[in-house]
Amino acid sequence: MASRHEQVAPRPVNNSLGSNGAPTASGTVPAAVPQAGPPATSSAPLSNDSQTATDDAEAARQRVRAWMRALKAGDQSKVVELLEAGVELERRDAFENTPLILACHYAHEPLALELLRRGADATAANEQGCTALLHACIEGLPALAEELLLRPAVLPSPAPAPVYSRHTDETAPRTPLLAAAESGFAHGVRLLLQRGVPPGPEVLTLAAAHGHAEVCSLLLGTATATATATATGTPEATALDAGAALLAAARHGHVAAARVLLGSPDGAAANPASAVAGAEALWAVCSLPKALAKPAPGSASSPQVELAELLCAAGAPVSQAAEDGTTPLHLAARAGHAELSRVLLRCGADASATVDGSTAAELAQQAGHDALAAELQAPAEAPA
C-alpha cells in the first residue's frame, strides 16, 4: 500500500461504462476525463532575502550545538565566544536546564562563576526543580557555593528535588544540605548551616552511611548547640539521630564516622547513641561482607574488628540476642571470623548461649570452621 505521502496512481477506466457506471447508448467509450496531476513546482532559485534567512537559521542551529558541546566540556573561551556571537545566556535545553545549571552539573566551577559574572540567573531551576546550588553541593564546588549563598534570592533550603549523583550512581530527592552531606562536601555543609538550614536526622544518617566523618562532626556539633540554646531542643532527640547514624556507619563498615558518633577521637567515650543502636550496630558489624572482614592495606585490623572494639568499648551489649536468639558471637562463629570472635569473647560474650540448640562452637563446626570451633569450645564449657 502506498504511503500517504506518495502520489496515488489513477484508477483504470472501464471502457464499457459511462460516467454513471452504465453502458453508453452508442456503445462507444466516452471521452476520458483528464486526471489531476501533481501541483506544478517552481524550480526558480530562492530570492536573496530567503536564502539569507535560511543561511542565518542554519548558522544559529550550529551555534546552539557548539554551545551545548562547549558547556558540557567546560570550554570557557568557546562559551564566551558564542555568548558574544549572540547565543542567549539563559537558553534552556530540552530538560529546562540553563547554561549555569549545566555548568554546575558537569562540575565546571570556573565556567559557572563566569556565567554568574555575566548575569546568569542564580535562582533558575530545571523541570525537576534542580538548581545550580543543588548541583554545586553534589559536586563539591566551594567557590561557587559561596558565591551562590551570598545572594539573598537563592534559597538555601528548597524543597527536595529528584537529582542524579555520580558519587552514588543513583537518583534520589535531595536538598542542597542532603546532597552536600551525602557527597562529603564539608565546606558546603558548613556554609548551609551558617545560613540557618536546620540539620535533620536524615542528613546525619546519609553522611554516616557514606563514611563522611567530618560532616558527621559538623552536624553533631550544630545539633548539640541547638539543643542547648533552645527550650525545645532535647539531648534525647540528638541521641536518637546519632543512634540511627551509628547503625548506618556500622552497616557500611565506616570506622572513622563511628568514632565521631561515639563521641571521642579514640572511640572510648560512651555516647547515648550506644544505648539506642549499640546492639543493632554490633549485629550489623558481625554481618559485614568478607571484604570488610579483612585488614585494609597498612592496617593491622579489619574495619569489622575495629568497629566491634569501638562498639564494645562504648558499652554496646555484647551478648544481647535478636528475636530468634542469635547473638553477635553466633554470627561471627557461623561466618568463620576468628579475630572478631576473640574480640567478642574478650568483651564478655557468652560462649554458652545457644540458638536453635547450637552454641557458637557448634555453629562454627557445622560451617566447616574446625579451628575456630575448637577455640570456642573451651569458653563454652567453662563454668559460669
C-alpha positions as CSV (number, residue, x, y, z in Angstrom):
1,M,0.0,0.0,0.0
2,A,1.4,3.4,-0.9
3,S,2.1,5.7,1.9
4,R,0.0,8.9,2.4
5,H,3.0,10.9,1.2
6,E,3.2,9.1,-2.2
7,Q,1.2,10.1,-5.2
8,V,-1.6,7.6,-5.7
9,A,-2.0,6.3,-9.4
10,P,-5.3,7.0,-11.1
11,R,-7.7,4.1,-11.2
12,P,-8.1,2.4,-14.7
13,V,-11.1,3.5,-16.7
14,N,-13.7,0.7,-17.6
15,N,-14.3,1.4,-21.3
16,S,-17.7,-0.3,-21.2
17,L,-19.0,2.1,-18.5
18,G,-20.3,5.7,-18.7
19,S,-20.0,8.3,-16.1
20,N,-22.9,6.7,-14.1
21,G,-21.5,3.2,-14.4
22,A,-23.8,2.1,-17.2
23,P,-23.0,1.3,-20.9
24,T,-23.4,4.2,-23.3
25,A,-26.3,4.1,-25.8
26,S,-24.0,4.0,-28.7
27,G,-21.7,1.6,-27.1
28,T,-18.8,3.9,-27.6
29,V,-16.4,4.9,-24.9
30,P,-16.9,8.4,-23.5
31,A,-14.1,10.7,-23.7
32,A,-11.7,10.2,-20.8
33,V,-11.7,12.9,-18.1
34,P,-8.2,14.3,-17.7
35,Q,-6.7,13.2,-14.4
36,A,-5.3,15.7,-12.0
37,G,-1.6,15.6,-11.8
38,P,0.7,16.8,-9.0
39,P,0.8,20.5,-8.5
40,A,3.4,22.3,-10.5
41,T,6.5,23.2,-8.6
42,S,8.7,26.1,-9.3
43,S,12.4,25.4,-9.9
44,A,13.2,29.1,-9.6
45,P,16.1,29.8,-7.1
46,L,15.3,31.4,-3.8
47,S,15.4,35.1,-3.6
48,N,18.5,36.6,-1.9
49,D,16.4,37.5,1.2
50,S,15.0,34.0,1.5
51,Q,18.5,32.4,1.0
52,T,19.9,34.7,3.6
53,A,17.2,33.8,6.1
54,T,17.8,30.1,5.5
55,D,21.6,30.5,6.0
56,D,21.1,32.5,9.2
57,A,18.8,29.9,10.6
58,E,21.3,27.1,9.9
59,A,24.1,29.2,11.4
60,A,22.0,29.7,14.6
61,R,21.5,26.0,14.9
62,Q,25.2,25.3,14.5
63,R,25.9,27.9,17.2
64,V,23.5,26.2,19.6
65,R,25.0,22.8,19.0
66,A,28.5,24.2,19.6
67,W,27.2,26.0,22.7
68,M,26.0,22.7,24.2
69,R,29.3,20.9,23.4
70,A,31.2,23.8,25.0
71,L,29.1,23.8,28.2
72,K,29.5,20.0,28.7
73,A,33.2,20.2,28.0
74,G,33.7,23.2,30.2
75,D,35.3,25.1,27.3
76,Q,35.0,28.6,28.8
77,S,36.6,30.5,26.0
78,K,34.2,28.9,23.4
79,V,31.2,29.6,25.6
80,V,32.3,33.3,25.9
81,E,32.8,33.5,22.2
82,L,29.4,32.1,21.5
83,L,27.7,34.4,24.0
84,E,29.3,37.3,22.3
85,A,28.1,35.9,18.9
86,G,24.5,36.1,20.2
87,V,23.7,32.9,22.0
88,E,21.3,33.6,24.8
89,L,22.7,33.5,28.4
90,E,19.5,31.8,29.7
91,R,18.9,29.5,26.7
92,R,17.5,26.2,28.1
93,D,17.9,22.7,26.9
94,A,15.1,20.1,26.4
95,F,15.0,19.4,30.2
96,E,14.8,23.1,31.1
97,N,18.5,23.2,32.3
98,T,20.0,26.7,32.0
99,P,23.7,27.0,31.0
100,L,24.5,27.8,34.7
101,I,22.8,24.6,35.8
102,L,24.6,22.5,33.2
103,A,28.0,24.0,34.1
104,C,27.3,23.0,37.7
105,H,26.1,19.6,36.8
106,Y,29.3,18.9,34.9
107,A,31.4,20.4,37.8
108,H,32.9,23.2,35.7
109,E,33.3,25.7,38.5
110,P,35.3,28.5,36.7
111,L,32.7,28.4,33.8
112,A,29.8,28.6,36.2
113,L,31.4,31.6,38.0
114,E,31.9,33.4,34.7
115,L,28.3,32.8,33.8
116,L,27.2,34.3,37.1
117,R,29.5,37.3,36.5
118,R,27.8,37.9,33.2
119,G,24.4,37.9,34.9
120,A,23.1,34.3,34.8
121,D,20.0,33.6,36.9
122,A,21.3,32.0,40.1
123,T,17.7,31.1,41.1
124,A,16.7,29.2,38.0
125,A,15.5,25.5,38.3
126,N,15.1,22.8,35.7
127,E,11.9,20.8,35.1
128,Q,12.7,18.6,38.1
129,G,13.3,21.6,40.4
130,C,17.1,21.2,40.5
131,T,19.1,24.4,40.9
132,A,22.7,25.4,40.4
133,L,23.2,25.3,44.2
134,L,22.0,21.7,44.4
135,H,24.4,20.6,41.7
136,A,27.2,22.7,43.3
137,C,26.6,20.7,46.6
138,I,26.6,17.4,44.8
139,E,29.9,18.1,43.0
140,G,31.6,19.9,45.9
141,L,32.3,23.3,44.3
142,P,33.3,25.6,47.2
143,A,33.8,28.9,45.5
144,L,30.6,28.5,43.6
145,A,28.6,27.5,46.7
146,E,29.9,30.6,48.5
147,E,29.0,32.9,45.6
148,L,25.5,31.5,45.3
149,L,24.8,31.6,49.0
150,L,25.9,35.3,49.1
151,R,22.8,36.1,47.0
152,P,19.7,36.6,49.1
153,A,17.4,35.4,46.3
154,V,19.0,31.9,46.3
155,L,17.0,29.6,48.6
156,P,19.4,27.6,50.8
157,S,16.8,25.0,51.7
158,P,14.3,24.5,48.8
159,A,12.0,21.5,48.6
160,P,13.8,18.2,47.8
161,A,14.2,17.6,44.0
162,P,15.0,14.3,42.3
163,V,18.6,14.5,41.1
164,Y,21.3,12.2,39.9
165,S,24.6,11.9,41.7
166,R,27.6,10.3,40.1
167,H,29.0,9.6,43.5
168,T,26.2,7.2,44.4
169,D,25.1,6.4,40.8
170,E,21.5,7.0,42.0
171,T,18.7,9.4,41.5
172,A,17.0,10.5,44.8
173,P,15.2,13.5,46.2
174,R,17.8,15.9,47.7
175,T,18.1,19.3,49.2
176,P,21.4,21.2,49.0
177,L,22.2,20.1,52.6
178,L,21.3,16.4,52.0
179,A,23.4,16.5,48.8
180,A,26.4,18.0,50.5
181,A,26.2,15.6,53.4
182,E,25.9,12.6,51.0
183,S,28.9,13.8,48.9
184,G,31.1,14.6,51.9
185,F,31.2,18.3,50.9
186,A,32.0,19.6,54.4
187,H,32.6,23.2,53.3
188,G,29.1,23.2,51.7
189,V,27.5,21.8,54.8
190,R,29.2,24.5,56.9
191,L,28.0,27.2,54.6
192,L,24.4,26.0,54.7
193,L,24.4,25.6,58.4
194,Q,25.7,29.2,58.7
195,R,22.8,30.3,56.5
196,G,20.4,28.7,59.1
197,V,19.5,25.5,57.4
198,P,18.4,23.1,60.1
199,P,20.0,19.7,60.1
200,G,17.5,16.8,60.2
201,P,18.0,13.2,61.1
202,E,18.3,12.0,57.5
203,V,21.3,14.4,56.9
204,L,23.4,12.8,59.6
205,T,22.4,9.3,58.6
206,L,23.4,10.0,55.0
207,A,26.8,11.3,56.0
208,A,27.5,8.3,58.2
209,A,26.3,5.8,55.6
210,H,28.9,7.2,53.2
211,G,31.7,7.4,55.8
212,H,32.0,11.3,55.9
213,A,33.4,11.7,59.5
214,E,34.0,15.5,59.1
215,V,30.4,16.1,58.0
216,C,29.1,14.0,60.9
217,S,31.2,16.1,63.3
218,L,29.8,19.3,61.9
219,L,26.2,18.1,62.1
220,L,26.6,16.7,65.6
221,G,28.1,19.9,66.8
222,T,25.3,22.0,65.4
223,A,22.6,19.7,66.8
224,T,24.2,19.8,70.2
225,A,24.5,23.6,70.2
226,T,20.9,23.9,69.0
227,A,19.6,21.6,71.7
228,T,21.5,23.6,74.4
229,A,20.4,27.0,73.1
230,T,16.7,26.4,72.6
231,A,14.0,25.4,75.0
232,T,12.5,22.8,72.7
233,G,15.8,21.1,71.8
234,T,16.4,17.9,73.9
235,P,19.5,15.7,74.3
236,E,17.3,12.7,73.6
237,A,16.4,13.9,70.1
238,T,20.1,14.3,69.3
239,A,20.9,10.9,70.7
240,L,18.3,9.2,68.6
241,D,19.7,10.9,65.5
242,A,23.2,9.7,66.4
243,G,22.0,6.2,67.0
244,A,20.4,5.9,63.6
245,A,23.6,7.3,62.1
246,L,25.7,4.9,64.1
247,L,23.8,2.0,62.7
248,A,24.3,3.3,59.2
249,A,28.1,3.7,59.7
250,A,28.2,0.1,61.1
251,R,26.3,-1.4,58.2
252,H,28.7,0.1,55.7
253,G,31.9,-0.5,57.7
254,H,32.9,3.1,58.3
255,V,35.2,3.2,61.3
256,A,36.0,7.0,61.3
257,A,32.4,8.0,61.2
258,A,31.6,5.6,64.0
259,R,34.3,7.1,66.2
260,V,32.8,10.6,65.7
261,L,29.3,9.3,66.5
262,L,30.6,7.5,69.6
263,G,31.8,10.8,71.0
264,S,35.6,10.9,71.1
265,P,38.7,10.6,68.8
266,D,39.6,7.1,70.1
267,G,36.0,5.9,70.4
268,A,36.4,5.0,74.1
269,A,33.9,7.5,75.5
270,A,30.4,6.2,75.8
271,N,27.6,8.1,74.0
272,P,23.9,7.9,74.4
273,A,23.8,6.5,70.9
274,S,25.2,3.2,72.1
275,A,22.1,2.7,74.3
276,V,19.8,3.3,71.3
277,A,21.5,1.4,68.5
278,G,24.5,-0.3,70.0
279,A,23.1,-3.8,69.9
280,E,21.8,-3.4,66.3
281,A,25.1,-1.8,65.3
282,L,27.0,-4.8,66.7
283,W,24.8,-7.3,64.9
284,A,25.4,-5.3,61.7
285,V,29.2,-5.3,62.2
286,C,29.1,-9.1,62.7
287,S,27.2,-9.5,59.4
288,L,29.5,-7.4,57.2
289,P,30.7,-8.9,53.9
290,K,34.1,-10.6,53.7
291,A,35.7,-7.6,52.1
292,L,35.3,-5.7,55.3
293,A,36.5,-8.5,57.4
294,K,40.0,-8.3,56.0
295,P,42.6,-5.7,57.1
296,A,42.9,-2.7,54.8
297,P,46.4,-2.1,53.3
298,G,48.7,-0.7,56.0
299,S,46.3,-1.7,58.8
300,A,46.6,-4.4,61.4
301,S,42.9,-4.9,61.9
302,S,39.9,-5.1,59.6
303,P,37.1,-2.5,59.7
304,Q,34.9,-5.2,61.1
305,V,37.2,-5.8,64.1
306,E,37.8,-2.1,64.7
307,L,34.1,-1.4,64.7
308,A,33.4,-4.2,67.1
309,E,36.1,-2.9,69.5
310,L,34.7,0.6,69.3
311,L,31.1,-0.5,70.0
312,C,32.1,-2.8,72.9
313,A,34.2,-0.1,74.5
314,A,31.3,2.3,74.2
315,G,29.0,-0.1,76.0
316,A,27.2,-2.0,73.3
317,P,25.5,-5.1,74.8
318,V,27.8,-7.8,73.5
319,S,25.6,-10.8,74.4
320,Q,22.2,-9.3,73.5
321,A,20.2,-11.7,71.4
322,A,18.0,-10.9,68.4
323,E,14.4,-12.1,68.4
324,D,15.4,-15.5,67.1
325,G,18.1,-15.9,69.8
326,T,21.1,-15.1,67.6
327,T,23.9,-13.2,69.4
328,P,26.9,-11.3,67.8
329,L,29.1,-14.3,68.7
330,H,26.8,-16.7,66.8
331,L,27.1,-14.5,63.7
332,A,30.9,-14.3,63.9
333,A,31.3,-18.1,64.5
334,R,29.0,-19.1,61.7
335,A,30.9,-16.9,59.3
336,G,34.3,-18.1,60.5
337,H,35.5,-14.7,61.7
338,A,38.1,-15.8,64.2
339,E,39.6,-12.4,65.2
340,L,36.1,-10.9,65.6
341,S,35.1,-13.9,67.8
342,R,38.1,-13.3,70.0
343,V,37.2,-9.6,70.4
344,L,33.7,-10.5,71.4
345,L,34.9,-13.1,73.9
346,R,37.3,-10.5,75.4
347,C,34.4,-8.1,75.8
348,G,32.4,-10.7,77.7
349,A,30.3,-12.5,75.1
350,D,28.6,-15.6,76.4
351,A,30.0,-18.6,74.5
352,S,27.5,-21.0,76.1
353,A,24.4,-19.2,74.6
354,T,22.5,-21.2,72.1
355,V,20.4,-20.5,69.0
356,D,18.2,-23.4,67.7
357,G,20.0,-25.6,70.2
358,S,23.6,-24.8,69.0
359,T,26.4,-22.9,70.7
360,A,28.8,-20.7,68.8
361,A,31.4,-23.5,68.7
362,E,28.8,-25.9,67.2
363,L,27.8,-23.4,64.6
364,A,31.4,-22.9,63.6
365,Q,31.9,-26.7,63.3
366,Q,28.7,-27.1,61.3
367,A,30.0,-24.4,58.8
368,G,33.4,-26.2,58.5
369,H,35.4,-23.8,60.6
370,D,37.0,-26.5,62.8
371,A,39.9,-24.5,64.2
372,L,37.6,-21.7,65.3
373,A,35.1,-24.3,66.7
374,A,37.9,-25.8,68.9
375,E,38.9,-22.3,70.1
376,L,35.3,-21.5,71.1
377,Q,34.7,-24.9,72.7
378,A,36.7,-24.2,75.9
379,P,35.0,-20.9,76.8
380,A,31.6,-22.6,76.2
381,E,32.4,-25.4,78.6
382,A,33.9,-23.2,81.3
383,P,31.8,-22.9,84.5
384,A,29.7,-19.8,84.7
